[in-house]
Amino acid sequence: MTIDSAVSAPLRSMPAASPRARAKGKGRATTAIAHLVMVILSIFCLFPVYWMVVSSLRPPNEIYDTSLWPTGASLDNYAYALKAIPIVRMLGNTLVVSTVVTIAQLITGLLAAYAFARWRFRGDKFVYTLVALTWLVPFQVVMIPDYLLVSNLGLLDSLSALILPHLAGALAILMLAQAMRSFPREVIEAARMDGARSWRILWEVIMPNLRGTIASLAILVFISTWNEYFWPLLLSRSPENSVIQIGIQMFMTSEGTAWGPLMAASTMASLPILFIYIVLQRQVVQSFMKSGIR
Amino acid sequence: MNRKTFLLGTLASLGVAFAAPALSQSTPRTVDQKVTISYYNYNLASAGNGADATKRLIAQFEAANPNIKVDGVGAAPNDLTARVQADIAANRVPDVVQMVFSDLDFSVTNLGAVALESFVPPDELAAHFDGISPNGRKLGVIDGKTYGLAYTFSTPVLFYNADIFKAAGLDPDKPPKTWAEVKAAALAITKKTKADGLLTGIFGPSAGDWLFQGVVRSNNGGVMSADRRKLVFAEPAAVEAVAMLRDLYDSGAYTNLDVTAAMETMAAGKAGMYLQTSAVQGFLVKGATGKFDLRASTMPRFGDKPQRPNNSGSALVILSRDPLKRRAAWELMKFMTSKEAYTVITRDIGYLPLRTDIVNDPQYLGDWVKKHPLLQPNLEQLAILEPWESFPGPNYRQIQKMMMDGAEQAVFGGGDPAKAMKQAQDSAQALMPK
């Protein structure tokens, strides 16, 4: 018996794993580890949401307990929050503001981006740079001039004042201009040959092909408007004409924070966004990947 | 004195002599036509008891004064002055503002707050002041004139957890009265229990300087000279107070927690003592109910020196420029500082009554006070209350921040108290009005 056969004999007698089976086993182990890591990360991400919901069910004297489920769970905080602030009205206001701002930014963004992408005109790069630079100016810098403007227009304490400064946004213009520049010029030329003019090319040729980018942008604008805080804070004169982020902040006072009702209000406020996320999960992820995490 | 100087001096004197009565004459004694005034109030920007009580008071006032409509505007305390400034710039001057005491001087010199003596007839003013605690009234006085009437105000109270006291072998019926006793009790607590010994609301981004001023003053120190021109928080008495806090921290008796974290640790029953405004009493009671025995004592003193607490909170000030609105604003201010209003403010929002005669009156707070013994130390301190001083000039917030940064560096950062306070004082003095 040669050394090789001596070594291979016992191996042959064992139920030897083929290279494919070994690879399969290794693959399973890798998958299991990957899943384990993902499960841990999921728990890590979901735990704050779970804690928000659980805290919203705790009575005031159990709010600092660390038990995973309260002994005296109740919906009292929800009832209190609904009574203390006009949550439904504030959610409605936030929805209106976010929807109108999103639609307005898409329309103004599409028109402006089309002009920048489609034509070369004198000073186009300068204007484009100016638009890009406005993105770098923090909103806090223009808050007071904007406030004076909406005050002079007699729009204080109205939803119009919340919407007006956000009718156009640099992010929308830049994102759409970038997408339109990478759109094949041959398709546009073909449309022109077929007799389509600029207006028709924009709405019937370019826009349907940019659905992914537009959906991503819409989600980004909607979420950032939903979470807007400083501008509504300056404008807010009555809860009835304000948005949900201000309503949540109303539970934080110098005499202490009412965590239970605050968590109840936060849970109710996050439901619409959660719904959007569930329905448009893929687009949400893509939108963050396309624009970078904001 | 030459002839020209004499003539100018005489004209100026005559001008002042005629101007003052003219101002009071231009403000009508009654509101006999419809008028709407704005009322900026930070309780309205909150959810819960403060907002409900304020809305109720406004409704009662409107019912009693059918010609006056009150437009309540809510803004958080830290944003309120910025909101007032923005609205003045937009030519929408607020009529009545619930101003935090630290912003009182700024509201006089920069926002146009009106002295009550300048437009309210003296007999009417005297009648309204009757029954108001003298110490409470002087909180809104700057340079001898009343610019604000204390509205929601309170004093520093030492809350303590009687259960933790018992566990540490301390007598909860004999709470510490001096800083030395506080240190001893806190060390006993940290040694025998898992709880923090002492927490305070002195330091932190949202703490302001009101509690710090009370500690410094209790050691006979101060933050500013009587003529409000020179900063004195690096004088020996103030430095000694800072050194005492440093010693508490170094010994392990005092835990460095942010204002909110300290409040929540106390409410969770994980701290022995907590020095903070009595306004947080309602919040602490909610956490303590059914969990631990929450009690309160007066602010600690330095040895034999009497404690000299100052107030926190806000005053009502009038900014109206239109005579009719100014009258309506004064009517609102009178109502909001009446016996009826203070009963609501004390009972439902949790502040001190400016009118002490309602405390034992069964028609107002009499029965309620008997059922709420935690209020007692707060009421005791009303008799010795001193004003929370607001720094003058447009840089008042930077001055306050420099002082607090210096003190924080000395207490928690390991800096030498004398050097840190001197450095802060020298830097801040340059920002004082010349």
Chai-1 contact restraints between the chains, C-beta under 6 A:
chainA,res_idxA,chainB,res_idxB,connection_type,confidence,min_distance_angstrom,max_distance_angstrom,comment,restraint_id
A,P60,B,K286,contact,1.0,0.0,6.0,A-B,restraint_1
A,N61,B,G287,contact,1.0,0.0,6.0,A-B,restraint_2
A,N61,B,T289,contact,1.0,0.0,6.0,A-B,restraint_3
A,N61,B,G290,contact,1.0,0.0,6.0,A-B,restraint_4
A,N61,B,K291,contact,1.0,0.0,6.0,A-B,restraint_5
A,Y64,B,A268,contact,1.0,0.0,6.0,A-B,restraint_6
A,A84,B,A47,contact,1.0,0.0,6.0,A-B,restraint_7
A,A84,B,G48,contact,1.0,0.0,6.0,A-B,restraint_8
A,I85,B,A47,contact,1.0,0.0,6.0,A-B,restraint_9
A,I144,B,A86,contact,1.0,0.0,6.0,A-B,restraint_10
A,Y147,B,A86,contact,1.0,0.0,6.0,A-B,restraint_11
A,L148,B,A90,contact,1.0,0.0,6.0,A-B,restraint_12
A,S151,B,A90,contact,1.0,0.0,6.0,A-B,restraint_13
A,R237,B,V73,contact,1.0,0.0,6.0,A-B,restraint_14
A,M250,B,S46,contact,1.0,0.0,6.0,A-B,restraint_15
A,M250,B,A47,contact,1.0,0.0,6.0,A-B,restraint_16
A,F251,B,A47,contact,1.0,0.0,6.0,A-B,restraint_17
A,T253,B,S46,contact,1.0,0.0,6.0,A-B,restraint_18
A,S254,B,P77,contact,1.0,0.0,6.0,A-B,restraint_19
A,E255,B,A279,contact,1.0,0.0,6.0,A-B,restraint_20
A,E255,B,V280,contact,1.0,0.0,6.0,A-B,restraint_21
A,E255,B,F283,contact,1.0,0.0,6.0,A-B,restraint_22
A,G256,B,M263,contact,1.0,0.0,6.0,A-B,restraint_23
A,G256,B,V280,contact,1.0,0.0,6.0,A-B,restraint_24
A,G256,B,F283,contact,1.0,0.0,6.0,A-B,restraint_25
